[in-house]
Amino acid sequence: MASIIQMEAKAITVETAEEQRNFAAEAAVPVIQVQDVHKFYDLGETKVHALRGVDMTIEPGEFVAIMGSSGSGKSTFMNMLGCLDKPSSGQYILEGTNVSSLDKKQLAAIRNRKLGFVFQGFNLLSRTTALENVELPTLYAQMPKEQRQARAKEVLELVGLGERMDHFPSQLSGGQQQRVAIARALVNKPAILLADEPTGNLDSRTSVEIMQIFQDLNDSGLTIVLVTHEPDIAQFAKRTVVFRDGKIRHDDAVKNRPRAAEVLKTLPTIDE
C-alpha cells in the first residue's frame, strides 16, 4: 500500500515536465524561513510575549514535529506559519516571499494556494459528502467543475477512501473522517501540509495509520509541519522542535525513526 500511495502522491505533486523543472528550481529555496520573530498580545493591562526571537528554517521535503507544553508558543508559531496571524516583529518568508507584511486578502490567497491544513477536530461539513467536503477549497481556486471533481476523487483515492466518496461524515469512522480532512488539505496541491494535533481524537492504531499516510506523502516530496503533544507520534517525523516560554529549546533530528507501516504490523486490528 505504501508504494502505491508514494507513486500516486508523486504523480500528483509533479505532473508535467514544466512542473518538474520548477520543482527542481525551487528545491534550493527553503520552504520556510523565520527570522527573529516576536509576537505580542495585549490582554488589557497585560502584555503577553508569546514568541521571543524565534529563528527556524525548513527545507523542502522535511517532516517537522513541533512540541511544547500549553503556553510554550507552539500554537502561536503554527498560526503564524499558516498565515492565520502575523508576527509583531521579524520576518516570515514562505517559499521566497516575505508574508509578514501582507494584508488579509493577500494572506488568504497564500493560504489557499500554498498551504494545506489538517486539524484535530476534522472540521468537516456534516451535510455534505466526503467528495463535496474535499471539493470545497477548489471553489476558492476558481477551478472548473469537472476538474474539481476529478481532483477531489484523485486525492480521496490517494488516502484510501475511493469507495467512500458518497458517504457523509456521520457514516465514517474517526480515522476515515481524518483521511477526508487530509484529502481536503491536499486538493489544491499545497507546498506545505500543516497538521495541528491530527491524531488527538484517534485511537492508537488509527493514529499510526494517519502517520503512515503522512510519511508516504513526505516520502513523495511534500513538506509537513506537525504539532503534537504525543512523543510517540513526533517520532514518526524526521525532526522535532521543542518550544518553551516562547523560544525554541531543542531542535533535533529524530534518531532511529520508526516506519509507521512496520509499526502497524505489531498492532491489533480494530474493526471500523
C-alpha angles and dihedrals in degrees: 000000000000094000092050092051091047093051094046093046091050090051090051094046098047112023108156139034090251091052089049091055091047091047091053092047092050093046091082092056118079112245091219130024118177114185124191093323120185127181126194129187122196110216103179107286092352124086115201118205099207099170121031114195100317119188122185140153124198118191126210112280097022123137108208127183116204115206138175143123124274109294094021094118098250095118092048089050092049091050089053093049088051092052089241090120136018130228118255088223137354128048137285112195116190115193091335095314120112101225095174095098101036119123125240095268092050092047090051090054091050091050093051095044105037109020136066120195131206119182137193093244096049091227094217122162106249097212097051129075125248089259093051092047090053092047094057099089090051090063090068090047089059092233118169114260096247091048090048093055094043092050093047092050090049095056093042088055088049093058093044100258100111091125095046101055094115095047122108120230091256088060093054132078120242091261092050091049090053089050088054089051090051091049089051089052091052100044096092093046097246124202090223135029113212114196121187111198091323093173097042095105097038136092120248099265095044089049090057090047089056090049089052089057090049093048092049092049090048091049086056091057105269115140112229131192114189130188114205142156091204117092092197090057093046089056090070089066123082095233136024125208118191121202125202128169092352095306137096107253100173133019111175141157113246111251121211090008110200122229110233091216090059094044090053090061089064096049127086117252117252116206111232 
